[in-house]
């Protein structure tokens, strides 16, 4: 597929890295030549320095025969103008724009074919906010990802010493919870994947991914690890796009304090937020954190634009007694270094966001994609089409399907019902099948399995 990416920031760079590794023809446009040089040194792609909203730049970048335009610059206006030009002048088949302004997002008609011709809009800040809200709702979890419009969820937890499932085989889970269906899709032990089987024994420190109906998540979490008390107090450092959105999403259900360094921003936040206590100060000021009783905080979120400040304030909060700390880390290389130590969860905005873009790039009918373990693994929701003659999955039991080693079918959503997958489960037409791939390199094979033969059409 020929893909044109506008913007070489965190989102654009991460998408380019993911797609370039899958043998796509990628061109990246940005006004910052140095960013482009760094990207070209690492990846097999073309780059062009210029303004992404100018027709001449788009033409030089090859817009005339591009299959997909991903406009993910920092400017909503540039992204929308580029989509409009791509549709009107070059008839580009698929146009996706990053949109940050709530003004635009509140008026979806702005993106219609009569206006800016945006096929799909994504808001990384809102995606990240929703992601953090889930982590606060389930404080025991490392990740909580939804499928089939929220009917099924994939949850990652870390097994701890003395946990109910530690030193027991996975078959114990089913015998101990006969009324609740759940499937362990994968286990990562010391960063190495283990394909789960009934006799697989869970060890302390294992990262366990399980899938179940969303209504059953809390029941399964009780078996995976000791339940934390429900979060009540949340402290946020950073009143930018993400911190403001998160405070607004939480303030009616939690006690929220927000620390922001800029006095002017504090005044704006205080006028916009109704129940959040807005404090002017430095999130790395240990004395301030102590004065604001950080030791009583259930979840501490460091969400500024500065990675080092986020790491430092999260470490200080943990040292001060905060129960769970989350740090926003833009540099992907830092994420693996800090997570799992004193910092409970390190979030890479680009890796949280990328799944929303990958769903449009994947072949076959892919409804949802979630990037896992900093982009190394993926979970996909694929829609099964055809019949036993035209499809390699429809009408077949799961143990008859030629899945690549390391790929697991975790669950099927059929007409609103979540069916946890077993060896003898038969896939039917229009089923939404949730597949976990421990290595993203096997995703292409999974996609091909779900493509119907030409005769079907």
C-alpha positions as CSV (number, residue, x, y, z in Angstrom):
1,X,0.0,0.0,0.0
2,X,1.3,3.5,-0.8
3,X,0.8,5.7,2.3
4,X,1.6,9.4,2.6
5,X,2.1,10.6,6.2
6,X,2.0,14.3,7.0
7,X,3.8,15.2,10.2
8,X,6.9,13.6,11.7
9,X,6.1,14.1,15.3
10,X,5.6,11.4,17.9
11,X,2.4,10.0,16.2
12,X,3.7,10.3,12.6
13,X,7.1,8.8,13.5
14,X,5.5,5.8,15.4
15,X,3.0,5.1,12.6
16,X,5.8,5.3,10.0
17,X,8.0,2.9,12.0
18,X,5.1,0.4,12.3
19,X,4.0,0.6,8.7
20,X,7.5,0.7,7.1
21,X,8.3,-2.6,8.8
22,X,5.3,-4.2,6.9
23,X,6.6,-3.5,3.4
24,X,4.4,-0.5,2.7
25,X,5.6,2.3,0.4
26,X,5.8,5.2,2.9
27,X,6.5,8.9,2.3
28,X,6.7,11.4,5.2
29,X,6.3,15.2,4.9
30,X,7.3,17.7,7.6
31,X,8.6,21.2,7.8
32,X,11.4,20.0,10.1
33,X,14.2,18.7,7.9
34,X,16.2,17.4,10.9
35,X,13.4,15.2,12.2
36,X,13.0,13.8,8.7
37,X,16.7,13.0,8.4
38,X,16.6,11.1,11.7
39,X,13.6,9.2,10.5
40,X,15.2,8.3,7.2
41,X,18.4,7.1,9.0
42,X,16.3,4.5,10.8
43,X,13.7,3.5,8.4
44,X,13.2,2.5,4.7
45,X,11.0,5.4,3.5
46,X,11.0,8.6,1.5
47,X,10.9,12.1,3.1
48,X,10.1,15.5,1.9
49,X,10.6,18.9,3.6
50,X,7.7,21.3,3.1
51,X,4.3,22.6,4.1
52,X,1.8,19.7,4.0
53,X,-1.1,22.0,3.1
54,X,0.5,23.2,-0.1
55,X,-0.6,21.4,-3.3
56,X,2.9,21.5,-4.8
57,X,4.4,19.8,-1.8
58,X,1.7,17.1,-1.9
59,X,2.4,16.5,-5.6
60,X,6.1,16.1,-5.0
61,X,5.3,13.6,-2.2
62,X,3.3,11.5,-4.7
63,X,-0.3,12.3,-3.7
64,X,-1.5,11.5,-7.3
65,X,-1.2,7.7,-6.8
66,X,-1.3,7.5,-3.0
67,X,-3.7,4.9,-1.5
68,X,-4.0,6.5,2.0
69,X,-3.3,9.9,3.4
70,X,-2.5,10.2,7.2
71,X,-2.5,13.9,8.1
72,X,-1.1,13.9,11.7
73,X,0.6,17.3,11.9
74,X,0.2,19.4,15.1
75,X,-2.2,21.7,13.2
76,X,-5.8,20.7,12.8
77,X,-6.2,23.2,10.0
78,X,-3.2,21.9,8.0
79,X,-4.6,18.3,8.4
80,X,-8.1,19.3,7.2
81,X,-6.8,21.3,4.2
82,X,-4.6,18.5,3.1
83,X,-7.5,16.0,3.2
84,X,-9.7,18.5,1.2
85,X,-6.9,18.9,-1.4
86,X,-6.3,15.1,-1.5
87,X,-10.0,14.5,-2.2
88,X,-10.8,17.4,-4.6
89,X,-7.6,17.4,-6.7
90,X,-6.2,13.9,-6.5
91,X,-9.2,11.6,-5.5
92,X,-7.1,9.9,-2.8
93,X,-9.2,6.9,-1.7
94,X,-8.7,7.1,2.1
95,X,-8.1,10.3,4.1
96,X,-7.4,10.3,7.9
97,X,-6.8,13.5,9.9
98,X,-5.6,14.1,13.5
99,X,-8.0,16.6,15.1
100,X,-7.3,18.1,18.5
101,X,-9.8,20.9,18.8
102,X,-13.1,20.0,20.6
103,X,-14.7,22.7,18.5
104,X,-14.2,20.7,15.3
105,X,-14.9,17.3,17.0
106,X,-18.2,18.6,18.2
107,X,-19.3,19.3,14.7
108,X,-18.8,16.1,12.7
109,X,-20.4,17.7,9.6
110,X,-17.2,19.7,9.2
111,X,-15.5,16.5,8.0
112,X,-18.2,15.5,5.5
113,X,-17.6,15.2,1.7
114,X,-19.3,18.6,1.2
115,X,-16.7,20.2,3.5
116,X,-13.2,19.0,4.4
117,X,-13.6,15.4,3.1
118,X,-12.1,13.7,6.1
119,X,-13.0,10.0,6.1
120,X,-11.8,9.3,9.6
121,X,-10.7,11.7,12.4
122,X,-8.7,10.7,15.4
123,X,-7.9,12.7,18.5
124,X,-4.8,11.2,20.3
125,X,-5.4,13.3,23.4
126,X,-9.0,11.9,23.8
127,X,-7.8,8.3,23.1
128,X,-5.2,8.7,25.7
129,X,-7.6,10.2,28.2
130,X,-10.1,7.3,27.8
131,X,-7.2,4.9,28.2
132,X,-6.1,6.4,31.5
133,X,-9.7,6.6,32.8
134,X,-9.9,2.8,32.3
135,X,-6.6,2.3,34.3
136,X,-8.1,4.3,37.1
137,X,-11.4,2.4,37.0
138,X,-9.4,-0.9,37.2
139,X,-6.3,0.0,39.4
140,X,-5.0,-3.6,39.4
141,X,-4.6,-3.6,35.7
142,X,-1.6,-2.7,33.5
143,X,-3.8,-2.3,30.4
144,X,-7.6,-2.4,29.8
145,X,-8.6,-2.5,26.1
146,X,-12.1,-2.8,24.7
147,X,-13.5,-4.7,21.7
148,X,-16.9,-5.0,20.0
149,X,-18.1,-1.6,21.2
150,X,-17.1,-2.4,24.8
151,X,-18.7,-5.8,25.1
152,X,-15.4,-7.6,25.5
153,X,-12.2,-6.5,27.2
154,X,-8.6,-7.6,27.1
155,X,-6.8,-6.9,30.4
156,X,-3.2,-7.2,31.4
157,X,-2.2,-7.8,35.0
158,X,1.1,-8.7,36.8
159,X,1.0,-11.8,39.0
160,X,2.3,-11.1,42.5
161,X,3.7,-13.3,45.3
162,X,0.8,-14.9,47.2
163,X,-1.7,-14.2,44.4
164,X,-4.5,-16.7,44.0
165,X,-3.2,-18.0,40.7
166,X,0.5,-18.0,41.4
167,X,2.2,-21.4,41.3
168,X,-1.0,-22.9,39.9
169,X,-1.8,-24.2,36.4
170,X,-4.2,-22.1,34.2
171,X,-6.7,-24.9,34.3
172,X,-7.2,-23.9,38.0
173,X,-8.9,-20.7,36.8
174,X,-11.7,-22.5,35.0
175,X,-12.3,-25.0,37.8
176,X,-12.3,-22.3,40.4
177,X,-14.6,-20.0,38.4
178,X,-17.1,-22.3,36.6
179,X,-19.7,-19.5,36.3
180,X,-17.4,-17.0,34.6
181,X,-15.8,-17.6,31.2
182,X,-12.4,-16.1,30.6
183,X,-9.4,-17.0,28.4
184,X,-5.7,-16.3,29.0
185,X,-4.5,-15.1,25.6
186,X,-0.8,-14.8,26.4
187,X,1.8,-14.7,29.2
188,X,5.0,-12.7,29.1
189,X,7.7,-13.9,31.5
190,X,10.8,-11.7,31.8
191,X,9.7,-10.1,28.5
192,X,9.6,-13.5,26.7
193,X,6.2,-14.7,25.4
194,X,4.8,-18.0,26.6
195,X,1.9,-19.7,24.7
196,X,-0.6,-20.5,27.4
197,X,-2.0,-24.1,27.9
198,X,-4.0,-25.7,30.6
199,X,-0.9,-27.0,32.4
200,X,1.0,-23.7,32.2
201,X,2.0,-22.7,35.8
202,X,1.8,-19.0,36.6
203,X,4.8,-17.5,38.2
204,X,5.3,-14.4,40.3
205,X,6.0,-11.4,38.0
206,X,4.3,-12.9,34.9
207,X,2.4,-10.4,32.8
208,X,-0.9,-12.1,32.0
209,X,-3.3,-11.0,29.2
210,X,-6.8,-12.4,29.6
211,X,-10.0,-11.7,27.7
212,X,-13.6,-11.9,28.9
213,X,-16.9,-10.2,28.7
214,X,-16.5,-6.7,30.1
215,X,-19.1,-7.4,32.7
216,X,-16.9,-10.2,34.1
217,X,-13.6,-8.3,34.3
218,X,-13.8,-7.6,38.0
219,X,-14.6,-11.2,38.8
220,X,-11.6,-12.4,36.9
221,X,-9.3,-9.7,38.3
222,X,-10.1,-11.1,41.8
223,X,-8.6,-14.4,40.8
224,X,-5.6,-12.9,39.1
225,X,-4.5,-10.8,42.0
226,X,-5.6,-9.2,45.2
227,X,-8.1,-6.5,44.5
228,X,-7.1,-3.0,45.2
229,X,-9.6,-0.7,46.9
230,X,-11.5,1.4,44.4
231,X,-9.7,4.6,43.6
232,X,-11.2,7.7,45.1
233,X,-8.4,10.3,45.1
234,X,-6.6,11.2,41.9
235,X,-3.8,13.8,41.6
236,X,-2.8,15.1,38.1
237,X,0.4,17.0,37.3
238,X,0.1,19.0,34.1
239,X,-2.9,21.0,32.9
240,X,-2.3,20.7,29.2
241,X,-4.6,19.0,26.7
242,X,-4.5,15.6,28.4
243,X,-4.5,16.7,32.0
244,X,-7.4,19.0,31.4
245,X,-9.4,16.3,29.6
246,X,-8.7,13.8,32.3
247,X,-9.7,16.1,35.1
248,X,-12.9,16.9,33.3
249,X,-13.7,13.2,32.8
250,X,-13.0,12.3,36.4
251,X,-14.1,15.2,38.6
252,X,-17.7,14.1,39.1
253,X,-16.7,10.6,40.3
254,X,-13.4,11.1,42.0
255,X,-11.7,13.7,44.3
256,X,-9.3,15.3,41.8
257,X,-6.4,17.7,42.4
258,X,-4.5,19.2,39.4
259,X,-1.1,20.8,39.7
260,X,-0.1,23.2,36.9
261,X,3.1,25.4,36.7
262,X,1.6,28.2,34.6
263,X,-0.5,30.8,36.6
264,X,-2.4,31.8,33.5
265,X,-3.2,28.1,32.7
266,X,-4.4,27.7,36.3
267,X,-6.8,30.5,35.9
268,X,-8.2,29.1,32.7
269,X,-8.5,25.6,34.3
270,X,-10.2,26.9,37.4
271,X,-12.8,28.5,35.2
272,X,-13.4,25.4,33.1
273,X,-13.3,22.7,35.8
274,X,-16.2,22.7,38.3
275,X,-15.1,20.3,41.1
276,X,-11.3,19.9,40.5
277,X,-9.0,21.6,43.0
278,X,-6.5,23.5,40.7
279,X,-3.1,24.2,42.3
280,X,-0.3,26.5,40.9
281,X,3.0,24.8,41.5
282,X,5.8,22.5,40.3
283,X,4.9,18.8,40.2
284,X,8.5,17.9,41.1
285,X,8.4,20.0,44.3
286,X,8.5,17.3,47.0
287,X,7.3,19.8,49.7
288,X,4.2,20.7,47.6
289,X,3.4,17.0,47.1
290,X,3.6,16.4,50.8
291,X,1.5,19.4,51.7
292,X,-1.2,18.1,49.3
293,X,-1.1,14.7,51.0
294,X,0.3,12.7,48.1
295,X,0.4,9.7,50.5
296,X,-3.4,9.5,50.5
297,X,-3.6,9.5,46.7
298,X,-4.9,6.4,45.0
299,X,-3.7,7.2,41.5
300,X,-1.1,9.8,40.6
301,X,-0.8,10.9,36.9
302,X,2.2,12.8,35.7
303,X,1.0,14.2,32.3
304,X,3.2,17.2,31.4
305,X,5.1,17.6,28.1
306,X,8.4,17.0,29.8
307,X,9.4,13.3,30.1
308,X,12.0,13.9,32.8
309,X,9.6,16.0,34.9
310,X,7.0,13.2,34.6
311,X,9.4,10.5,35.7
312,X,10.7,12.6,38.6
313,X,7.3,13.7,39.9
314,X,6.0,10.1,39.6
315,X,9.0,8.7,41.5
316,X,8.6,11.4,44.2
317,X,4.8,10.6,44.5
318,X,5.6,6.9,44.8
319,X,8.2,7.6,47.5
320,X,5.7,9.8,49.2
321,X,3.1,7.0,49.5
322,X,0.9,7.3,46.4
323,X,-0.6,3.9,45.7
324,X,-0.4,3.8,41.9
325,X,1.7,6.1,39.7
326,X,1.3,6.7,36.0
327,X,3.8,8.7,33.9
328,X,3.4,10.0,30.4
329,X,6.6,9.3,28.4
330,X,6.9,10.6,24.9
331,X,10.3,9.0,24.2
332,X,9.5,5.3,23.5
333,X,13.0,4.2,24.5
334,X,12.3,5.4,28.1
335,X,9.1,3.5,28.5
336,X,10.6,0.0,28.9
337,X,13.3,1.4,31.2
338,X,11.0,2.9,33.8
339,X,7.8,0.7,33.8
340,X,7.6,-2.0,36.4
341,X,10.0,-0.5,38.8
342,X,8.9,2.4,41.1
343,X,6.7,3.6,38.3
344,X,3.7,1.3,37.9
345,X,2.7,2.3,34.3
346,X,4.7,4.3,31.8
347,X,2.5,5.4,28.9
348,X,3.7,6.2,25.4
349,X,1.1,8.4,23.7
350,X,2.0,7.3,20.3
351,X,1.7,3.6,21.1
352,X,-1.7,4.1,22.8
353,X,-2.9,6.0,19.7
354,X,-1.5,3.9,16.9
355,X,-4.1,1.2,17.1
356,X,-6.8,3.7,15.9
357,X,-4.7,4.2,12.7
358,X,-3.7,0.6,12.1
359,X,-7.3,-0.5,11.9
360,X,-7.6,1.4,8.6
361,X,-4.4,0.0,7.2
362,X,-4.9,-3.6,8.0
363,X,-6.2,-5.9,5.2
364,X,-9.5,-7.7,5.5
365,X,-12.4,-6.4,7.6
366,X,-10.6,-5.2,10.8
367,X,-12.8,-3.4,13.3
368,X,-10.3,-2.7,16.0
369,X,-6.5,-2.9,16.5
370,X,-4.7,-2.4,19.8
371,X,-0.9,-2.1,19.9
372,X,0.5,-4.0,22.9
373,X,3.8,-4.1,24.7
374,X,5.2,-1.0,23.1
375,X,4.3,-2.1,19.6
376,X,5.8,-5.6,19.8
377,X,2.4,-7.4,19.9
378,X,-1.1,-6.7,18.6
379,X,-4.7,-7.6,19.4
380,X,-7.2,-7.4,16.5
381,X,-10.9,-7.6,16.2
382,X,-11.6,-9.1,12.7
383,X,-15.0,-9.7,11.1
384,X,-15.4,-13.1,9.5
385,X,-17.1,-13.1,6.0
386,X,-18.0,-15.8,3.5
387,X,-18.7,-19.5,4.0
388,X,-16.7,-22.7,4.3
389,X,-15.9,-22.6,0.6
390,X,-14.8,-19.0,0.3
391,X,-13.3,-18.5,3.8
392,X,-10.5,-20.2,5.7
393,X,-12.1,-19.5,9.0
394,X,-16.0,-19.5,8.6
395,X,-17.6,-22.9,9.4
396,X,-14.5,-24.3,11.0
397,X,-13.6,-25.2,14.5
398,X,-10.7,-23.1,16.0
399,X,-8.5,-26.2,16.1
400,X,-9.0,-26.6,12.4
401,X,-7.8,-23.0,11.6
402,X,-4.2,-22.7,10.4
403,X,-3.2,-19.9,12.9
404,X,0.5,-18.9,12.9
405,X,2.4,-20.1,16.0
406,X,1.9,-17.5,18.7
407,X,-1.5,-16.2,17.5
408,X,-4.5,-17.0,19.7
409,X,-8.2,-16.6,19.2
410,X,-9.4,-15.3,22.6
411,X,-13.0,-14.7,22.1
412,X,-15.9,-14.3,19.6
413,X,-18.6,-11.7,19.7
414,X,-21.8,-12.9,18.0
415,X,-24.9,-10.8,18.0
416,X,-23.9,-9.0,21.2
417,X,-23.0,-12.2,23.0
418,X,-19.3,-12.7,24.1
419,X,-18.2,-16.3,23.5
420,X,-14.9,-17.2,25.1
421,X,-13.1,-19.3,22.5
422,X,-12.3,-23.0,22.9
423,X,-10.8,-25.6,20.6
424,X,-14.2,-26.8,19.4
425,X,-15.8,-23.4,19.0
426,X,-17.0,-22.9,15.4
427,X,-16.7,-19.5,13.7
428,X,-19.8,-18.3,11.9
429,X,-20.3,-15.6,9.3
430,X,-20.2,-12.1,10.7
431,X,-18.6,-13.1,13.9
432,X,-16.3,-10.6,15.4
433,X,-13.2,-12.6,16.2
434,X,-10.6,-11.3,18.7
435,X,-7.1,-12.5,17.9
436,X,-4.0,-11.9,20.1
437,X,-0.6,-12.0,18.3
438,X,2.5,-12.1,20.5
439,X,4.6,-10.8,17.6
440,X,3.3,-8.2,15.2
441,X,5.2,-10.0,12.4
442,X,2.5,-12.6,12.3
443,X,-0.3,-10.1,11.8
444,X,-0.1,-10.3,8.0
445,X,-0.7,-14.1,8.1
446,X,-3.7,-13.6,10.4
447,X,-5.2,-11.0,8.1
448,X,-4.8,-13.3,5.1
449,X,-6.7,-16.0,7.0
450,X,-9.7,-13.7,7.3
451,X,-9.8,-12.6,3.6
452,X,-12.4,-14.3,1.5
453,X,-11.6,-15.7,-1.9
454,X,-12.4,-13.7,-5.1
455,X,-15.3,-16.2,-5.9
456,X,-17.2,-14.8,-2.8
457,X,-17.7,-11.5,-4.6
